[in-house]
């Protein structure tokens, strides 16, 4: 069933009017009228909040209207495929160029006029639209912001909500003069682009949209190198811990990553010893196992000899003592229980 017919049918069955539906959806009555008379294409469900409100008011399943709209829009899209994109309205292009950085405006204008709605013009228009839509989507439920923008544009709160919903449903090929007057003009303060890398900087109107300038880059970069861990820095400073580390071992330690934890210098020392421990790796042997080379204390093919740090040595001794103490206590406990059992049996 067509979404417009379903809404009309439910309004009639429930004895309601279009103005009641408009009040619930927080839009103007004329907007509802244009939707129901098919003068406007229903907005995409992912770009508006009206279908959930309407469905609840009309006592329908919460996703009923959204599903019907998706089907209807799919049919419209199939009919529209194949038509070449129309160039932007002259007023839209002039507004975009007016917001451009003054030192680039002349060069950008020449490219726009040489390639009407070409790659560069579409890119700039798309990014400006994306930024403004993000702001509008975030602030859609904020009455204070809507009232502020409405006063700035000389419109009512309901009219402003309708304009926002229509704008959120607009793509780069259908940006209208109304969209520009209502959003791009008041919200965008300026924009600039580097034609070598196509990185863009968009500055928003601070009176209407708080936040820092938005930056978009389209240049390939190497991944940012993470900041070196504080524990690793201290480990490197202490020659008694890191003095024997090789270049390859240091590279391995630098690549270690931790999820919210901050390792100590001793951790890196322990990791280095683990890396060198011949029991942890199978080394390639060039001589039979057990062959020693003159002047060498370890088997050839094993890792470098481990050097124990005083602090690490003390920790190991304490662990050994704790282990022995626990074993003695366990043995004494077992012996006492056996003695009591023998007395009981006798």
C-alpha positions in Angstrom: 0.0 0.0 0.0 1.1 3.6 -0.8 2.3 5.4 2.4 0.2 8.5 1.6 -3.0 6.3 1.2 -2.2 4.5 4.5 -1.8 7.8 6.4 -5.0 9.2 4.9 -6.9 6.0 5.7 -5.7 5.9 9.4 -6.6 9.6 9.9 -10.1 8.9 8.6 -10.5 5.8 10.7 -9.4 7.5 13.9 -11.3 10.7 13.2 -8.2 12.9 13.1 -7.1 15.7 10.9 -3.9 16.7 9.1 -3.2 19.5 11.6 -3.3 16.9 14.5 -0.7 14.8 12.7 1.4 17.9 12.0 1.4 18.9 15.7 2.6 15.4 16.7 5.4 15.4 14.1 6.3 19.0 15.0 6.0 20.2 11.4 3.7 22.6 9.6 0.3 21.5 8.3 1.2 22.6 4.8 4.2 20.2 4.9 1.9 17.2 5.8 -0.5 18.3 3.1 2.3 18.4 0.5 3.4 14.9 1.5 -0.1 13.4 1.4 -0.9 15.0 -2.0 2.5 13.8 -3.4 3.8 17.2 -4.1 6.8 16.2 -2.0 8.7 12.9 -2.0 8.6 11.4 1.5 12.0 11.9 3.2 14.3 8.9 3.7 13.7 7.2 7.0 17.3 7.5 8.0 17.3 11.3 7.6 14.2 12.2 9.6 12.4 11.5 12.9 8.8 12.0 11.8 7.8 8.4 10.9 8.2 7.0 14.4 6.1 9.8 15.8 3.4 9.4 13.1 3.2 5.6 13.4 2.7 5.9 17.2 0.0 8.6 16.7 -1.8 6.5 14.0 -1.5 3.3 16.1 0.6 1.5 13.5 3.7 -0.7 14.0 6.7 1.5 14.6 8.5 0.5 11.4 5.4 0.3 9.1 5.6 3.8 7.6 9.4 3.6 7.2 9.3 0.4 5.3 6.7 1.7 2.9 8.7 4.9 2.3 11.8 2.8 1.5 9.9 0.9 -1.1 8.4 4.1 -2.6 11.8 5.8 -2.8 13.4 2.8 -4.4 10.9 3.0 -7.2 11.5 6.7 -7.7 15.2 6.1 -7.8 14.8 3.4 -10.5 12.9 5.9 -12.6 15.5 8.6 -12.1 18.6 6.5 -13.0 20.2 7.4 -16.2 19.4 11.1 -16.1 22.6 13.2 -16.1 23.1 15.5 -13.1 21.8 19.0 -13.6 24.3 21.8 -12.8 23.8 23.8 -9.6 21.6 26.8 -9.5 23.5 30.0 -10.3 22.7 31.4 -6.8 24.0 28.2 -5.1 27.3 28.4 -6.9 27.7 32.1 -6.2 27.0 31.5 -2.5 29.6 28.8 -2.4 32.2 30.9 -4.2 31.4 33.9 -1.9 32.3 31.7 1.2 35.6 30.6 -0.4 38.9 32.0 0.9 39.5 35.4 -1.0 43.0 34.4 -2.3 41.5 31.2 -4.0 38.1 32.5 -5.1 39.2 33.6 -8.6 41.1 30.3 -9.3 38.2 28.2 -8.0 35.6 30.2 -10.0 37.6 29.6 -13.2 37.5 25.8 -12.6 33.8 25.8 -11.8 33.0 27.7 -14.9 35.2 25.5 -17.1 33.7 22.3 -15.7 30.1 23.0 -14.7 29.3 20.7 -11.7 32.5 18.8 -12.4 34.5 16.8 -9.8 35.8 19.8 -7.9 32.4 21.6 -7.6 30.7 18.4 -6.5 33.4 17.7 -3.9 33.2 21.2 -2.4 29.4 21.2 -2.4 29.3 17.7 -0.9 31.6 18.5 1.9 29.9 21.8 2.8 26.6 20.0 2.7 27.9 17.1 4.9 29.2 19.5 7.6 26.0 21.5 7.8 23.8 18.3 7.8 25.9 16.9 10.7 25.2 20.1 12.7 21.5 20.1 11.8 21.1 16.4 12.6 22.8 16.8 16.0 20.7 19.8 16.9 17.4 18.6 15.4 16.0 17.8 18.9 17.4 20.9 20.5 14.6 23.5 20.7 16.9 26.3 21.7 19.1 25.9 18.7 16.1 25.6 16.4 14.6 28.7 17.8 17.9 30.5 17.4 18.2 29.5 13.7 14.6 30.3 13.1 15.0 33.8 14.5 18.1 34.3 12.4 16.2 33.2 9.3 12.9 35.0 10.2 10.8 31.8 10.4 8.7 30.0 12.9 10.0 27.0 14.9 7.7 24.6 12.9 8.8 26.1 9.6 12.4 25.7 10.6 11.9 22.0 11.5 10.3 21.4 8.1 13.2 23.1 6.3 15.7 21.0 8.3 13.9 17.8 7.5 13.8 18.6 3.8 17.5 19.6 3.8 18.5 16.4 5.5 16.8 14.5 2.7 18.6 16.4 0.0 21.6 15.1 -1.9 24.4 17.0 -3.6 22.6 16.9 -6.9 19.5 18.5 -5.6 20.7 21.4 -3.4 18.3 24.2 -3.7 18.5 27.9 -3.2 16.2 27.5 -0.2 18.8 25.1 1.3 21.6 27.6 0.8 19.7 30.6 2.2 18.5 28.6 5.3 21.7 26.6 6.1 24.8 27.0 4.0 24.7 30.8 4.2 24.2 31.3 8.0 26.1 28.3 9.2 29.2 28.3 7.0 31.6 31.2 7.7 34.3 30.3 5.1 36.1 27.4 3.4 39.4 26.8 1.9 40.9 24.0 -0.2 44.5 23.0 -1.2 44.3 22.1 -4.8 47.4 19.9 -4.6 46.1 17.6 -1.9 42.4 18.4 -2.0 42.4 18.9 1.8 39.6 21.2 2.9 39.1 23.4 5.9 35.5 24.6 6.7 34.9 27.3 9.4 31.5 27.4 10.9 29.6 30.5 12.2 30.6 30.5 15.9 27.4 32.4 16.9 25.2 29.5 15.7 27.5 26.4 15.8 30.2 26.0 18.5 33.3 24.0 17.8 36.6 24.0 15.9 37.0 24.3 12.1 36.3 21.0 10.3 39.2 19.6 8.2 39.0 17.0 5.5 42.0 15.5 3.7 42.3 13.4 0.6 46.0 12.6 0.6 47.7 9.3 1.4 49.7 9.4 4.6 51.7 7.0 6.7 50.0 6.0 10.0 50.8 8.3 12.8 53.5 7.0 15.1 52.2 6.6 18.6 53.9 8.4 21.4 56.6 6.4 23.2 55.6 4.9 26.5 56.9 6.6 29.6 58.1 3.3 31.0 60.1 2.6 27.8 61.7 6.0 28.0 62.8 5.3 31.6 64.0 1.8 30.6 66.2 3.4 27.9 67.6 5.9 30.3 68.7 3.2 32.8 71.8 1.6 31.3 71.7 -1.2 33.9 68.4 -2.3 32.3 68.8 -1.5 28.6 72.6 -1.3 28.2 73.0 -4.6 26.5 69.9 -4.4 24.2 70.5 -4.7 20.5 68.9 -2.5 17.8 66.6 -5.4 16.8 65.5 -5.9 20.4 64.8 -2.2 20.9 62.7 -2.2 17.7 60.7 -5.1 19.1 60.1 -3.4 22.4 59.0 -0.2 20.7 56.3 -2.1 18.8 54.6 -3.4 21.9 51.1 -2.0 22.4 49.0 -1.8 25.6 45.3 -1.3 26.0 45.0 1.4 28.6 47.9 0.1 30.7 51.2 1.8 31.5 54.1 -0.6 31.8 57.1 0.1 34.1 60.8 0.0 33.1 61.0 -3.3 34.9 58.4 -4.7 32.5 60.5 -3.9 29.5 63.5 -5.4 31.3 61.5 -8.6 31.9 60.3 -8.6 28.2 63.9 -8.3 27.1 65.0 -11.3 29.2 62.0 -13.3 27.9 63.1 -12.4 24.3 66.5 -13.7 25.0 65.5 -16.9 26.9 66.5 -19.9 24.8 63.5 -21.8 26.2 61.0 -19.5 24.6 62.2 -19.9 21.0 63.4 -22.6 18.7 66.7 -21.4 17.3 68.3 -22.6 14.1 71.2 -24.9 14.9 74.3 -25.0 12.6 76.1 -27.6 14.9 74.8 -30.6 16.7 72.8 -29.7 19.9 75.2 -29.4 22.9 78.2 -28.2 20.9 80.0 -25.2 22.5 82.3 -22.7 21.0 85.5 -21.8 22.8 85.1 -18.9 25.1 81.3 -19.1 25.0 79.2 -20.0 28.1 76.0 -20.8 26.2 75.1 -23.2 23.4 75.5 -21.8 19.9 72.2 -20.8 18.4 70.7 -19.8 21.7 69.9 -16.2 22.6 72.4 -13.8 24.2 73.2 -14.5 27.9 70.7 -13.0 30.4 71.9 -10.4 32.8 69.9 -10.1 36.0 69.1 -6.7 37.3 69.4 -6.3 41.2 65.8 -5.3 41.5 64.6 -8.2 39.3 66.9 -10.6 41.2 65.4 -9.5 44.5 61.9 -10.0 43.2 62.7 -13.6 42.1 64.2 -14.4 45.5 61.1 -13.1 47.3 58.9 -15.2 45.0 61.0 -18.3 45.7 60.8 -17.7 49.5 57.0 -17.2 49.3 56.7 -20.4 47.3 58.8 -22.4 49.8 56.9 -21.0 52.7 53.6 -22.0 51.2 54.8 -25.5 50.5 55.9 -25.9 54.1 52.6 -24.7 55.4 50.7 -27.0 53.1 52.9 -30.0 54.2 52.5 -29.1 57.9 48.7 -28.9 57.5 48.5 -32.3 55.7 50.7 -33.9 58.4 48.5 -32.5 61.2 45.3 -33.9 59.6 46.9 -37.3 59.1 47.8 -37.4 62.9 44.3 -36.5 64.0 42.9 -39.2 61.7 45.2 -41.9 63.1 44.2 -41.0 66.7 40.6 -41.2 65.8 40.9 -44.6 64.2 42.8 -46.0 67.3 
